[in-house]
Amino acid sequence: MIPLLVDNLNIHTPSVLYEVFSPQEAGRIIRKLEFHYTPKHASWLNQVEIELSVLSRQCLERRIPNVGILSSEIATWESQRNQQKPSVYWGFKTKDTRKKMQR
């Protein structure tokens, strides 16, 4: 089995494969996949996306000449980031959303 981690977007379902492939081929592919869906709100996948964004902005927005230096730079960033113990605040409420979106 191939574990497949997906969010809850409506196209991340086995049935979509039947729209692209023949029924036999879609069935063959589906039998090889093991779907794992993230929670709909505040999933750890969202947190990973946030951390990757921070990594990109704080560490990777420049040319890095080779993989060795890249690995070293990321390890240094990761160590510093872990010492900071950052957290994700999920306090955005519906009324705040409406205000921000001016609705």
C-alpha positions, 0 to 999 in steps of 0.5 A: 500500500502507498499511504497518501496524505491529503486534505479534505479538498473535494478533489482528493477522493478516490472517485476522481481517478475514475474521471481521469482513467478507465474504470479498470485502471482507476480501480487498480490504482485505488487498490494501491493507495491508502487514503489518510485525511487530515482534520478539517480545521487546524490540522497538523498539515496546516502547521507544517505548511506554516513552518515550511513558509517560515523556513522559506522566508527565514532561511531559503530566500537566497542562492545556496550553492550546494546540497551540503551547505543547504543541509547545514543551513536548514539544520542550523535554522531548525535548531534555532527555531526549536529553541524558540519553541514557536506556537501556532495561534488558531484564534481567528474567529468568524466575526474577525474573518467577516471584518477582515473580508469586509462582509 
